[in-house]
Structure formats: structure tokens, C-alpha cells
Amino acid sequence: MRRYLDALPDQSRREHVCDAFAAELLLPHAAVLATMAVLIQVHAGGPGPSDATLDQLARRMASTYDVSLTAARISIAECL
């Protein structure tokens, strides 16, 4: 990882890569995608999940994966 980071041209890009790595480690994108796929399938043909449902999902994921509610909300938003 260090060799990869050292090859990046600027500190901002290095921080972005580290943040993405940490996010994937703590709350795997595949798990969020799988959950969102089920939720979207349940709401197929309708208006989609409500904000309250998405908030409930974010709270459950935050608790399950022991991440912040903000991190869970961002992960869900990236899947929508």
C-alpha cells in the first residue's frame, strides 16, 4: 500500500485513496449493494424506498458494521 501511495502525485489524492480503503474495509460496498438490490426489488414498479426507510437502513447498517451513521448514509447514497 505504501508503494502505491508514494507513487501518487499529491497528498489530496493519497488521502482520498486511504479514505476509500478504510470505507471498504469497514462497510464493504458489496454488502451495501446487495442490501440495496433487495430493497429496490421490493419497491419495483413503485416510487422506491422512502427517506424514512433509507434512514432506518442506514441506522441498521451503522449498528451492524459499527460505523458512523454518516458513513452508512454516504454508502447508501452512492448506491442510489
PDB file with SEQRES, HELIX, SHEET and CRYST1 records, atoms N, CA, C and O in Angstrom:
SEQRES   1 A   80  MET ARG ARG TYR LEU ASP ALA LEU PRO ASP GLN SER ARG          
SEQRES   2 A   80  ARG GLU HIS VAL CYS ASP ALA PHE ALA ALA GLU LEU LEU          
SEQRES   3 A   80  LEU PRO HIS ALA ALA VAL LEU ALA THR MET ALA VAL LEU          
SEQRES   4 A   80  ILE GLN VAL HIS ALA GLY GLY PRO GLY PRO SER ASP ALA          
SEQRES   5 A   80  THR LEU ASP GLN LEU ALA ARG ARG MET ALA SER THR TYR          
SEQRES   6 A   80  ASP VAL SER LEU THR ALA ALA ARG ILE SER ILE ALA GLU          
SEQRES   7 A   80  CYS LEU                                                      
HELIX    1 AA1 ARG A    2  ALA A    7  1                                   6    
HELIX    2 AA2 GLN A   11  LEU A   26  1                                  16    
HELIX    3 AA3 HIS A   29  VAL A   42  1                                  14    
HELIX    4 AA4 ASP A   51  TYR A   65  1                                  15    
HELIX    5 AA5 LEU A   69  CYS A   79  1                                  11    
CRYST1    1.000    1.000    1.000  90.00  90.00  90.00 P 1           1          
ATOM      1  N   MET A   1       0.827  -1.177   0.000  1.00  0.00           N  
ATOM      2  CA  MET A   1       0.000   0.000   0.000  1.00  0.00           C  
ATOM      3  C   MET A   1       0.881   1.254   0.000  1.00  0.00           C  
ATOM      4  O   MET A   1       0.603   2.232  -0.694  1.00  0.00           O  
ATOM      5  N   ARG A   2       1.938   1.194   0.790  1.00  0.00           N  
ATOM      6  CA  ARG A   2       2.810   2.379   0.879  1.00  0.00           C  
ATOM      7  C   ARG A   2       3.421   2.712  -0.485  1.00  0.00           C  
ATOM      8  O   ARG A   2       3.488   3.881  -0.866  1.00  0.00           O  
ATOM      9  N   ARG A   3       3.868   1.684  -1.220  1.00  0.00           N  
ATOM     10  CA  ARG A   3       4.448   1.947  -2.544  1.00  0.00           C  
ATOM     11  C   ARG A   3       3.422   2.584  -3.472  1.00  0.00           C  
ATOM     12  O   ARG A   3       3.740   3.498  -4.233  1.00  0.00           O  
ATOM     13  N   TYR A   4       2.203   2.098  -3.401  1.00  0.00           N  
ATOM     14  CA  TYR A   4       1.140   2.668  -4.236  1.00  0.00           C  
ATOM     15  C   TYR A   4       0.896   4.122  -3.852  1.00  0.00           C  
ATOM     16  O   TYR A   4       0.800   4.987  -4.723  1.00  0.00           O  
ATOM     17  N   LEU A   5       0.796   4.395  -2.557  1.00  0.00           N  
ATOM     18  CA  LEU A   5       0.539   5.762  -2.099  1.00  0.00           C  
ATOM     19  C   LEU A   5       1.695   6.698  -2.438  1.00  0.00           C  
ATOM     20  O   LEU A   5       1.480   7.845  -2.828  1.00  0.00           O  
ATOM     21  N   ASP A   6       2.915   6.203  -2.287  1.00  0.00           N  
ATOM     22  CA  ASP A   6       4.082   7.036  -2.607  1.00  0.00           C  
ATOM     23  C   ASP A   6       4.113   7.431  -4.075  1.00  0.00           C  
ATOM     24  O   ASP A   6       4.668   8.471  -4.429  1.00  0.00           O  
ATOM     25  N   ALA A   7       3.520   6.608  -4.929  1.00  0.00           N  
ATOM     26  CA  ALA A   7       3.513   6.892  -6.372  1.00  0.00           C  
ATOM     27  C   ALA A   7       2.465   7.944  -6.751  1.00  0.00           C  
ATOM     28  O   ALA A   7       2.504   8.484  -7.857  1.00  0.00           O  
ATOM     29  N   LEU A   8       1.547   8.231  -5.857  1.00  0.00           N  
ATOM     30  CA  LEU A   8       0.513   9.227  -6.166  1.00  0.00           C  
ATOM     31  C   LEU A   8       1.104  10.628  -6.088  1.00  0.00           C  
ATOM     32  O   LEU A   8       1.936  10.906  -5.224  1.00  0.00           O  
ATOM     33  N   PRO A   9       0.678  11.510  -6.989  1.00  0.00           N  
ATOM     34  CA  PRO A   9       1.315  12.809  -7.121  1.00  0.00           C  
ATOM     35  C   PRO A   9       1.073  13.804  -5.984  1.00  0.00           C  
ATOM     36  O   PRO A   9       1.925  14.656  -5.734  1.00  0.00           O  
ATOM     37  N   ASP A  10      -0.065  13.719  -5.290  1.00  0.00           N  
ATOM     38  CA  ASP A  10      -0.309  14.751  -4.275  1.00  0.00           C  
ATOM     39  C   ASP A  10      -0.991  14.164  -3.037  1.00  0.00           C  
ATOM     40  O   ASP A  10      -1.590  13.089  -3.079  1.00  0.00           O  
ATOM     41  N   GLN A  11      -0.881  14.888  -1.970  1.00  0.00           N  
ATOM     42  CA  GLN A  11      -1.407  14.471  -0.669  1.00  0.00           C  
ATOM     43  C   GLN A  11      -2.924  14.298  -0.709  1.00  0.00           C  
ATOM     44  O   GLN A  11      -3.460  13.377  -0.091  1.00  0.00           O  
ATOM     45  N   SER A  12      -3.600  15.157  -1.415  1.00  0.00           N  
ATOM     46  CA  SER A  12      -5.054  15.086  -1.506  1.00  0.00           C  
ATOM     47  C   SER A  12      -5.502  13.754  -2.100  1.00  0.00           C  
ATOM     48  O   SER A  12      -6.438  13.127  -1.605  1.00  0.00           O  
ATOM     49  N   ARG A  13      -4.836  13.335  -3.148  1.00  0.00           N  
ATOM     50  CA  ARG A  13      -5.172  12.055  -3.793  1.00  0.00           C  
ATOM     51  C   ARG A  13      -4.860  10.893  -2.856  1.00  0.00           C  
ATOM     52  O   ARG A  13      -5.620   9.926  -2.799  1.00  0.00           O  
ATOM     53  N   ARG A  14      -3.761  10.973  -2.126  1.00  0.00           N  
ATOM     54  CA  ARG A  14      -3.403   9.922  -1.170  1.00  0.00           C  
ATOM     55  C   ARG A  14      -4.477   9.784  -0.089  1.00  0.00           C  
ATOM     56  O   ARG A  14      -4.874   8.675   0.269  1.00  0.00           O  
ATOM     57  N   GLU A  15      -4.938  10.922   0.422  1.00  0.00           N  
ATOM     58  CA  GLU A  15      -5.979  10.904   1.449  1.00  0.00           C  
ATOM     59  C   GLU A  15      -7.271  10.310   0.905  1.00  0.00           C  
ATOM     60  O   GLU A  15      -7.951   9.561   1.607  1.00  0.00           O  
ATOM     61  N   HIS A  16      -7.612  10.630  -0.323  1.00  0.00           N  
ATOM     62  CA  HIS A  16      -8.818  10.087  -0.943  1.00  0.00           C  
ATOM     63  C   HIS A  16      -8.732   8.562  -1.048  1.00  0.00           C  
ATOM     64  O   HIS A  16      -9.700   7.866  -0.742  1.00  0.00           O  
ATOM     65  N   VAL A  17      -7.596   8.049  -1.473  1.00  0.00           N  
ATOM     66  CA  VAL A  17      -7.399   6.600  -1.597  1.00  0.00           C  
ATOM     67  C   VAL A  17      -7.469   5.940  -0.218  1.00  0.00           C  
ATOM     68  O   VAL A  17      -8.075   4.879  -0.072  1.00  0.00           O  
ATOM     69  N   CYS A  18      -6.865   6.548   0.773  1.00  0.00           N  
ATOM     70  CA  CYS A  18      -6.903   5.986   2.132  1.00  0.00           C  
ATOM     71  C   CYS A  18      -8.330   5.976   2.677  1.00  0.00           C  
ATOM     72  O   CYS A  18      -8.747   5.007   3.312  1.00  0.00           O  
ATOM     73  N   ASP A  19      -9.073   7.046   2.431  1.00  0.00           N  
ATOM     74  CA  ASP A  19     -10.466   7.106   2.877  1.00  0.00           C  
ATOM     75  C   ASP A  19     -11.296   6.017   2.203  1.00  0.00           C  
ATOM     76  O   ASP A  19     -12.108   5.361   2.856  1.00  0.00           O  
ATOM     77  N   ALA A  20     -11.097   5.824   0.910  1.00  0.00           N  
ATOM     78  CA  ALA A  20     -11.838   4.796   0.171  1.00  0.00           C  
ATOM     79  C   ALA A  20     -11.487   3.401   0.684  1.00  0.00           C  
ATOM     80  O   ALA A  20     -12.361   2.545   0.813  1.00  0.00           O  
ATOM     81  N   PHE A  21     -10.213   3.177   0.974  1.00  0.00           N  
ATOM     82  CA  PHE A  21      -9.775   1.886   1.502  1.00  0.00           C  
ATOM     83  C   PHE A  21     -10.421   1.626   2.865  1.00  0.00           C  
ATOM     84  O   PHE A  21     -10.930   0.533   3.114  1.00  0.00           O  
ATOM     85  N   ALA A  22     -10.399   2.614   3.733  1.00  0.00           N  
ATOM     86  CA  ALA A  22     -10.990   2.459   5.067  1.00  0.00           C  
ATOM     87  C   ALA A  22     -12.495   2.218   4.973  1.00  0.00           C  
ATOM     88  O   ALA A  22     -13.038   1.377   5.689  1.00  0.00           O  
ATOM     89  N   ALA A  23     -13.160   2.949   4.099  1.00  0.00           N  
ATOM     90  CA  ALA A  23     -14.605   2.772   3.931  1.00  0.00           C  
ATOM     91  C   ALA A  23     -14.927   1.356   3.474  1.00  0.00           C  
ATOM     92  O   ALA A  23     -15.864   0.738   3.979  1.00  0.00           O  
ATOM     93  N   GLU A  24     -14.170   0.850   2.538  1.00  0.00           N  
ATOM     94  CA  GLU A  24     -14.400  -0.516   2.025  1.00  0.00           C  
ATOM     95  C   GLU A  24     -14.110  -1.550   3.102  1.00  0.00           C  
ATOM     96  O   GLU A  24     -14.801  -2.564   3.198  1.00  0.00           O  
ATOM     97  N   LEU A  25     -13.113  -1.300   3.894  1.00  0.00           N  
ATOM     98  CA  LEU A  25     -12.756  -2.230   4.964  1.00  0.00           C  
ATOM     99  C   LEU A  25     -13.842  -2.276   6.035  1.00  0.00           C  
ATOM    100  O   LEU A  25     -14.183  -3.350   6.530  1.00  0.00           O  
ATOM    101  N   LEU A  26     -14.381  -1.122   6.391  1.00  0.00           N  
ATOM    102  CA  LEU A  26     -15.371  -1.043   7.462  1.00  0.00           C  
ATOM    103  C   LEU A  26     -16.781  -1.417   7.019  1.00  0.00           C  
ATOM    104  O   LEU A  26     -17.510  -2.084   7.753  1.00  0.00           O  
ATOM    105  N   LEU A  27     -17.162  -0.990   5.829  1.00  0.00           N  
ATOM    106  CA  LEU A  27     -18.514  -1.231   5.315  1.00  0.00           C  
ATOM    107  C   LEU A  27     -18.394  -1.613   3.851  1.00  0.00           C  
ATOM    108  O   LEU A  27     -18.454  -0.748   2.977  1.00  0.00           O  
ATOM    109  N   PRO A  28     -18.226  -2.904   3.572  1.00  0.00           N  
ATOM    110  CA  PRO A  28     -17.971  -3.361   2.202  1.00  0.00           C  
ATOM    111  C   PRO A  28     -19.066  -2.923   1.222  1.00  0.00           C  
ATOM    112  O   PRO A  28     -20.259  -3.079   1.479  1.00  0.00           O  
ATOM    113  N   HIS A  29     -18.626  -2.381   0.116  1.00  0.00           N  
ATOM    114  CA  HIS A  29     -19.541  -1.886  -0.913  1.00  0.00           C  
ATOM    115  C   HIS A  29     -20.446  -3.012  -1.417  1.00  0.00           C  
ATOM    116  O   HIS A  29     -21.619  -2.778  -1.707  1.00  0.00           O  
ATOM    117  N   ALA A  30     -19.921  -4.211  -1.521  1.00  0.00           N  
ATOM    118  CA  ALA A  30     -20.721  -5.353  -1.987  1.00  0.00           C  
ATOM    119  C   ALA A  30     -21.892  -5.626  -1.047  1.00  0.00           C  
ATOM    120  O   ALA A  30     -22.978  -5.982  -1.504  1.00  0.00           O  
ATOM    121  N   ALA A  31     -21.689  -5.467   0.245  1.00  0.00           N  
ATOM    122  CA  ALA A  31     -22.775  -5.678   1.214  1.00  0.00           C  
ATOM    123  C   ALA A  31     -23.855  -4.615   1.055  1.00  0.00           C  
ATOM    124  O   ALA A  31     -25.047  -4.915   1.115  1.00  0.00           O  
ATOM    125  N   VAL A  32     -23.432  -3.380   0.852  1.00  0.00           N  
ATOM    126  CA  VAL A  32     -24.398  -2.296   0.663  1.00  0.00           C  
ATOM    127  C   VAL A  32     -25.165  -2.515  -0.643  1.00  0.00           C  
ATOM    128  O   VAL A  32     -26.385  -2.357  -0.680  1.00  0.00           O  
ATOM    129  N   LEU A  33     -24.460  -2.875  -1.705  1.00  0.00           N  
ATOM    130  CA  LEU A  33     -25.121  -3.127  -2.992  1.00  0.00           C  
ATOM    131  C   LEU A  33     -26.136  -4.259  -2.892  1.00  0.00           C  
ATOM    132  O   LEU A  33     -27.239  -4.151  -3.428  1.00  0.00           O  
ATOM    133  N   ALA A  34     -25.777  -5.325  -2.222  1.00  0.00           N  
ATOM    134  CA  ALA A  34     -26.689  -6.458  -2.079  1.00  0.00           C  
ATOM    135  C   ALA A  34     -27.941  -6.053  -1.309  1.00  0.00           C  
ATOM    136  O   ALA A  34     -29.054  -6.432  -1.677  1.00  0.00           O  
ATOM    137  N   THR A  35     -27.759  -5.302  -0.267  1.00  0.00           N  
ATOM    138  CA  THR A  35     -28.896  -4.834   0.521  1.00  0.00           C  
ATOM    139  C   THR A  35     -29.777  -3.902  -0.296  1.00  0.00           C  
ATOM    140  O   THR A  35     -31.003  -4.006  -0.269  1.00  0.00           O  
ATOM    141  N   MET A  36     -29.143  -2.993  -1.019  1.00  0.00           N  
ATOM    142  CA  MET A  36     -29.906  -2.046  -1.835  1.00  0.00           C  
ATOM    143  C   MET A  36     -30.641  -2.764  -2.957  1.00  0.00           C  
ATOM    144  O   MET A  36     -31.749  -2.367  -3.317  1.00  0.00           O  
ATOM    145  N   ALA A  37     -30.051  -3.803  -3.511  1.00  0.00           N  
ATOM    146  CA  ALA A  37     -30.704  -4.557  -4.582  1.00  0.00           C  
ATOM    147  C   ALA A  37     -32.000  -5.188  -4.081  1.00  0.00           C  
ATOM    148  O   ALA A  37     -33.013  -5.176  -4.779  1.00  0.00           O  
ATOM    149  N   VAL A  38     -31.963  -5.735  -2.874  1.00  0.00           N  
ATOM    150  CA  VAL A  38     -33.170  -6.325  -2.286  1.00  0.00           C  
ATOM    151  C   VAL A  38     -34.208  -5.241  -2.037  1.00  0.00           C  
ATOM    152  O   VAL A  38     -35.386  -5.423  -2.344  1.00  0.00           O  
ATOM    153  N   LEU A  39     -33.782  -4.131  -1.492  1.00  0.00           N  
ATOM    154  CA  LEU A  39     -34.705  -3.030  -1.196  1.00  0.00           C  
ATOM    155  C   LEU A  39     -35.343  -2.486  -2.466  1.00  0.00           C  
ATOM    156  O   LEU A  39     -36.541  -2.207  -2.491  1.00  0.00           O  
ATOM    157  N   ILE A  40     -34.563  -2.338  -3.497  1.00  0.00           N  
ATOM    158  CA  ILE A  40     -35.087  -1.831  -4.773  1.00  0.00           C  
ATOM    159  C   ILE A  40     -36.044  -2.842  -5.394  1.00  0.00           C  
ATOM    160  O   ILE A  40     -37.063  -2.467  -5.975  1.00  0.00           O  
ATOM    161  N   GLN A  41     -35.717  -4.115  -5.270  1.00  0.00           N  
ATOM    162  CA  GLN A  41     -36.583  -5.164  -5.812  1.00  0.00           C  
ATOM    163  C   GLN A  41     -37.940  -5.166  -5.104  1.00  0.00           C  
ATOM    164  O   GLN A  41     -38.974  -5.364  -5.742  1.00  0.00           O  
ATOM    165  N   VAL A  42     -37.936  -4.950  -3.806  1.00  0.00           N  
ATOM    166  CA  VAL A  42     -39.179  -4.903  -3.030  1.00  0.00           C  
ATOM    167  C   VAL A  42     -40.059  -3.746  -3.504  1.00  0.00           C  
ATOM    168  O   VAL A  42     -41.286  -3.847  -3.499  1.00  0.00           O  
ATOM    169  N   HIS A  43     -39.425  -2.651  -3.909  1.00  0.00           N  
ATOM    170  CA  HIS A  43     -40.160  -1.456  -4.326  1.00  0.00           C  
ATOM    171  C   HIS A  43     -40.296  -1.343  -5.849  1.00  0.00           C  
ATOM    172  O   HIS A  43     -40.660  -0.283  -6.358  1.00  0.00           O  
ATOM    173  N   ALA A  44     -40.010  -2.412  -6.570  1.00  0.00           N  
ATOM    174  CA  ALA A  44     -40.073  -2.377  -8.039  1.00  0.00           C  
ATOM    175  C   ALA A  44     -41.466  -1.963  -8.497  1.00  0.00           C  
ATOM    176  O   ALA A  44     -42.475  -2.439  -7.976  1.00  0.00           O  
ATOM    177  N   GLY A  45     -41.500  -1.081  -9.469  1.00  0.00           N  
ATOM    178  CA  GLY A  45     -42.767  -0.621 -10.011  1.00  0.00           C  
ATOM    179  C   GLY A  45     -43.430   0.455  -9.181  1.00  0.00           C  
ATOM    180  O   GLY A  45     -44.462   1.002  -9.572  1.00  0.00           O  
ATOM    181  N   GLY A  46     -42.848   0.760  -8.046  1.00  0.00           N  
ATOM    182  CA  GLY A  46     -43.415   1.786  -7.168  1.00  0.00           C  
ATOM    183  C   GLY A  46     -42.516   2.997  -7.098  1.00  0.00           C  
ATOM    184  O   GLY A  46     -41.608   3.162  -7.913  1.00  0.00           O  
ATOM    185  N   PRO A  47     -42.772   3.837  -6.126  1.00  0.00           N  
ATOM    186  CA  PRO A  47     -41.993   5.071  -6.004  1.00  0.00           C  
ATOM    187  C   PRO A  47     -40.589   4.880  -5.436  1.00  0.00           C  
ATOM    188  O   PRO A  47     -39.809   5.831  -5.390  1.00  0.00           O  
ATOM    189  N   GLY A  48     -40.262   3.686  -5.012  1.00  0.00           N  
ATOM    190  CA  GLY A  48     -38.949   3.445  -4.420  1.00  0.00           C  
ATOM    191  C   GLY A  48     -39.008   3.597  -2.916  1.00  0.00           C  
ATOM    192  O   GLY A  48     -40.024   4.028  -2.370  1.00  0.00           O  
ATOM    193  N   PRO A  49     -37.926   3.246  -2.245  1.00  0.00           N  
ATOM    194  CA  PRO A  49     -37.924   3.326  -0.780  1.00  0.00           C  
ATOM    195  C   PRO A  49     -38.045   4.770  -0.309  1.00  0.00           C  
ATOM    196  O   PRO A  49     -37.482   5.684  -0.911  1.00  0.00           O  
ATOM    197  N   SER A  50     -38.777   4.957   0.761  1.00  0.00           N  
ATOM    198  CA  SER A  50     -38.958   6.301   1.322  1.00  0.00           C  
ATOM    199  C   SER A  50     -37.687   6.746   2.048  1.00  0.00           C  
ATOM    200  O   SER A  50     -36.804   5.940   2.339  1.00  0.00           O  
ATOM    201  N   ASP A  51     -37.619   8.023   2.326  1.00  0.00           N  
ATOM    202  CA  ASP A  51     -36.486   8.552   3.090  1.00  0.00           C  
ATOM    203  C   ASP A  51     -36.428   7.898   4.470  1.00  0.00           C  
ATOM    204  O   ASP A  51     -35.345   7.627   4.990  1.00  0.00           O  
ATOM    205  N   ALA A  52     -37.596   7.646   5.059  1.00  0.00           N  
ATOM    206  CA  ALA A  52     -37.641   7.012   6.375  1.00  0.00           C  
ATOM    207  C   ALA A  52     -37.074   5.590   6.309  1.00  0.00           C  
ATOM    208  O   ALA A  52     -36.358   5.159   7.213  1.00  0.00           O  
ATOM    209  N   THR A  53     -37.398   4.868   5.234  1.00  0.00           N  
ATOM    210  CA  THR A  53     -36.881   3.511   5.065  1.00  0.00           C  
ATOM    211  C   THR A  53     -35.370   3.537   4.882  1.00  0.00           C  
ATOM    212  O   THR A  53     -34.657   2.718   5.463  1.00  0.00           O  
ATOM    213  N   LEU A  54     -34.879   4.477   4.076  1.00  0.00           N  
ATOM    214  CA  LEU A  54     -33.431   4.593   3.859  1.00  0.00           C  
ATOM    215  C   LEU A  54     -32.722   4.986   5.144  1.00  0.00           C  
ATOM    216  O   LEU A  54     -31.617   4.514   5.414  1.00  0.00           O  
ATOM    217  N   ASP A  55     -33.346   5.845   5.939  1.00  0.00           N  
ATOM    218  CA  ASP A  55     -32.744   6.240   7.210  1.00  0.00           C  
ATOM    219  C   ASP A  55     -32.694   5.052   8.164  1.00  0.00           C  
ATOM    220  O   ASP A  55     -31.703   4.857   8.868  1.00  0.00           O  
ATOM    221  N   GLN A  56     -33.765   4.259   8.188  1.00  0.00           N  
ATOM    222  CA  GLN A  56     -33.793   3.070   9.029  1.00  0.00           C  
ATOM    223  C   GLN A  56     -32.703   2.084   8.595  1.00  0.00           C  
ATOM    224  O   GLN A  56     -32.028   1.484   9.431  1.00  0.00           O  
ATOM    225  N   LEU A  57     -32.544   1.927   7.295  1.00  0.00           N  
ATOM    226  CA  LEU A  57     -31.498   1.059   6.767  1.00  0.00           C  
ATOM    227  C   LEU A  57     -30.114   1.569   7.168  1.00  0.00           C  
ATOM    228  O   LEU A  57     -29.256   0.790   7.584  1.00  0.00           O  
ATOM    229  N   ALA A  58     -29.906   2.869   7.042  1.00  0.00           N  
ATOM    230  CA  ALA A  58     -28.612   3.452   7.417  1.00  0.00           C  
ATOM    231  C   ALA A  58     -28.320   3.217   8.894  1.00  0.00           C  
ATOM    232  O   ALA A  58     -27.194   2.885   9.265  1.00  0.00           O  
ATOM    233  N   ARG A  59     -29.328   3.388   9.726  1.00  0.00           N  
ATOM    234  CA  ARG A  59     -29.131   3.162  11.163  1.00  0.00           C  
ATOM    235  C   ARG A  59     -28.787   1.699  11.452  1.00  0.00           C  
ATOM    236  O   ARG A  59     -27.929   1.409  12.285  1.00  0.00           O  
ATOM    237  N   ARG A  60     -29.462   0.784  10.760  1.00  0.00           N  
ATOM    238  CA  ARG A  60     -29.191  -0.639  10.964  1.00  0.00           C  
ATOM    239  C   ARG A  60     -27.779  -0.989  10.491  1.00  0.00           C  
ATOM    240  O   ARG A  60     -27.064  -1.725  11.171  1.00  0.00           O  
ATOM    241  N   MET A  61     -27.379  -0.471   9.338  1.00  0.00           N  
ATOM    242  CA  MET A  61     -26.031  -0.756   8.827  1.00  0.00           C  
ATOM    243  C   MET A  61     -24.966  -0.152   9.733  1.00  0.00           C  
ATOM    244  O   MET A  61     -23.934  -0.773   9.984  1.00  0.00           O  
ATOM    245  N   ALA A  62     -25.216   1.057  10.222  1.00  0.00           N  
ATOM    246  CA  ALA A  62     -24.252   1.693  11.122  1.00  0.00           C  
ATOM    247  C   ALA A  62     -24.051   0.841  12.371  1.00  0.00           C  
ATOM    248  O   ALA A  62     -22.928   0.659  12.842  1.00  0.00           O  
ATOM    249  N   SER A  63     -25.146   0.328  12.892  1.00  0.00           N  
ATOM    250  CA  SER A  63     -25.065  -0.515  14.083  1.00  0.00           C  
ATOM    251  C   SER A  63     -24.395  -1.850  13.774  1.00  0.00           C  
ATOM    252  O   SER A  63     -23.527  -2.299  14.523  1.00  0.00           O  
ATOM    253  N   THR A  64     -24.790  -2.472  12.691  1.00  0.00           N  
ATOM    254  CA  THR A  64     -24.261  -3.794  12.332  1.00  0.00           C  
ATOM    255  C   THR A  64     -22.765  -3.749  12.051  1.00  0.00           C  
ATOM    256  O   THR A  64     -22.015  -4.609  12.512  1.00  0.00           O  
ATOM    257  N   TYR A  65     -22.334  -2.750  11.297  1.00  0.00           N  
ATOM    258  CA  TYR A  65     -20.928  -2.667  10.893  1.00  0.00           C  
ATOM    259  C   TYR A  65     -20.096  -1.772  11.805  1.00  0.00           C  
ATOM    260  O   TYR A  65     -18.898  -1.592  11.587  1.00  0.00           O  
ATOM    261  N   ASP A  66     -20.739  -1.215  12.827  1.00  0.00           N  
ATOM    262  CA  ASP A  66     -20.055  -0.348  13.797  1.00  0.00           C  
ATOM    263  C   ASP A  66     -19.335   0.808  13.102  1.00  0.00           C  
ATOM    264  O   ASP A  66     -18.157   1.073  13.345  1.00  0.00           O  
ATOM    265  N   VAL A  67     -20.088   1.490  12.225  1.00  0.00           N  
ATOM    266  CA  VAL A  67     -19.583   2.685  11.559  1.00  0.00           C  
ATOM    267  C   VAL A  67     -20.504   3.845  11.920  1.00  0.00           C  
ATOM    268  O   VAL A  67     -21.568   3.647  12.505  1.00  0.00           O  
ATOM    269  N   SER A  68     -20.089   5.037  11.571  1.00  0.00           N  
ATOM    270  CA  SER A  68     -20.929   6.194  11.871  1.00  0.00           C  
ATOM    271  C   SER A  68     -22.176   6.180  10.987  1.00  0.00           C  
ATOM    272  O   SER A  68     -22.187   5.589   9.908  1.00  0.00           O  
ATOM    273  N   LEU A  69     -23.205   6.835  11.466  1.00  0.00           N  
ATOM    274  CA  LEU A  69     -24.434   6.955  10.692  1.00  0.00           C  
ATOM    275  C   LEU A  69     -24.162   7.703   9.390  1.00  0.00           C  
ATOM    276  O   LEU A  69     -24.743   7.381   8.353  1.00  0.00           O  
ATOM    277  N   THR A  70     -23.295   8.682   9.443  1.00  0.00           N  
ATOM    278  CA  THR A  70     -22.928   9.439   8.242  1.00  0.00           C  
ATOM    279  C   THR A  70     -22.267   8.526   7.213  1.00  0.00           C  
ATOM    280  O   THR A  70     -22.581   8.604   6.025  1.00  0.00           O  
ATOM    281  N   ALA A  71     -21.365   7.673   7.651  1.00  0.00           N  
ATOM    282  CA  ALA A  71     -20.694   6.750   6.727  1.00  0.00           C  
ATOM    283  C   ALA A  71     -21.710   5.809   6.083  1.00  0.00           C  
ATOM    284  O   ALA A  71     -21.632   5.539   4.884  1.00  0.00           O  
ATOM    285  N   ALA A  72     -22.648   5.317   6.861  1.00  0.00           N  
ATOM    286  CA  ALA A  72     -23.671   4.426   6.317  1.00  0.00           C  
ATOM    287  C   ALA A  72     -24.551   5.165   5.314  1.00  0.00           C  
ATOM    288  O   ALA A  72     -24.875   4.630   4.254  1.00  0.00           O  
ATOM    289  N   ARG A  73     -24.936   6.390   5.648  1.00  0.00           N  
ATOM    290  CA  ARG A  73     -25.770   7.181   4.734  1.00  0.00           C  
ATOM    291  C   ARG A  73     -25.039   7.464   3.420  1.00  0.00           C  
ATOM    292  O   ARG A  73     -25.640   7.397   2.349  1.00  0.00           O  
ATOM    293  N   ILE A  74     -23.775   7.772   3.499  1.00  0.00           N  
ATOM    294  CA  ILE A  74     -22.987   8.040   2.283  1.00  0.00           C  
ATOM    295  C   ILE A  74     -22.907   6.780   1.430  1.00  0.00           C  
ATOM    296  O   ILE A  74     -23.071   6.846   0.212  1.00  0.00           O  
ATOM    297  N   SER A  75     -22.656   5.640   2.054  1.00  0.00           N  
ATOM    298  CA  SER A  75     -22.565   4.381   1.307  1.00  0.00           C  
ATOM    299  C   SER A  75     -23.876   4.068   0.590  1.00  0.00           C  
ATOM    300  O   SER A  75     -23.876   3.635  -0.563  1.00  0.00           O  
ATOM    301  N   ILE A  76     -24.981   4.288   1.276  1.00  0.00           N  
ATOM    302  CA  ILE A  76     -26.289   4.043   0.661  1.00  0.00           C  
ATOM    303  C   ILE A  76     -26.535   5.018  -0.482  1.00  0.00           C  
ATOM    304  O   ILE A  76     -27.005   4.620  -1.548  1.00  0.00           O  
ATOM    305  N   ALA A  77     -26.225   6.282  -0.270  1.00  0.00           N  
ATOM    306  CA  ALA A  77     -26.441   7.298  -1.302  1.00  0.00           C  
ATOM    307  C   ALA A  77     -25.621   6.992  -2.551  1.00  0.00           C  
ATOM    308  O   ALA A  77     -26.080   7.232  -3.667  1.00  0.00           O  
ATOM    309  N   GLU A  78     -24.427   6.471  -2.373  1.00  0.00           N  
ATOM    310  CA  GLU A  78     -23.585   6.132  -3.531  1.00  0.00           C  
ATOM    311  C   GLU A  78     -24.184   4.997  -4.355  1.00  0.00           C  
ATOM    312  O   GLU A  78     -23.865   4.854  -5.536  1.00  0.00           O  
ATOM    313  N   CYS A  79     -25.041   4.198  -3.749  1.00  0.00           N  
ATOM    314  CA  CYS A  79     -25.670   3.069  -4.448  1.00  0.00           C  
ATOM    315  C   CYS A  79     -26.958   3.468  -5.166  1.00  0.00           C  
ATOM    316  O   CYS A  79     -27.443   2.736  -6.028  1.00  0.00           O  
ATOM    317  N   LEU A  80     -27.501   4.607  -4.816  1.00  0.00           N  
ATOM    318  CA  LEU A  80     -28.780   5.028  -5.421  1.00  0.00           C  
ATOM    319  C   LEU A  80     -28.568   5.704  -6.751  1.00  0.00           C  
ATOM    320  O   LEU A  80     -29.533   6.118  -7.393  1.00  0.00           O  
TER     321      LEU A  80                                                      
END                                                                             
